[in-house]
Amino acid sequence: MNFSEKLKKFMENSIDASREFLEKTSDQAQIWTEMGKLKIEILQLRAKAQSLTAKLGTEVYTLLVEKDEPMIGSSTPEIEPIIKELQELDRAIDEKEALYRSKGGKDKDLDEKM
């Protein structure tokens, strides 16, 4: 094999290796983008759940202290819709977190602020 053939083979191998590297890099960048979006969605859902929890606490306080209700429960009309919404949020958060982990994300990364 003469020099030009060796050079041609080297260049072909280099191009193939570069193409493979770029494909892997592109795939990884897409995964990181998806993970970033999921992390934002999870944090937003958690913030909404935290807000609803505060609303639930306020409503329970109002019923117990201000309205002097002797008995309240999860089916009390004032708090039932809040509890149902919290349960739906909890389910959505679990699903998003599972998807995040399936893409290689770690739970500790979700505890950090963006």
Residue pairs with C-beta under 8 A, 6 or more apart in sequence:
1 9
31 103
31 104
34 103
35 100
35 103
35 104
35 105
38 96
38 99
38 100
38 103
38 105
39 100
39 105
39 109
39 110
39 114
40 114
41 96
42 93
42 96
42 97
42 100
42 110
43 110
43 113
43 114
45 89
45 92
45 93
45 96
46 93
48 89
49 86
49 89
49 90
49 93
52 82
52 85
52 86
52 89
53 86
55 82
56 79
56 82
56 83
56 86
59 78
59 79
59 82
60 72
60 79
62 78
63 69
63 72
63 76
63 78
63 79
64 72
69 76
72 79
74 80
74 83
97 107
97 110
100 110
101 107
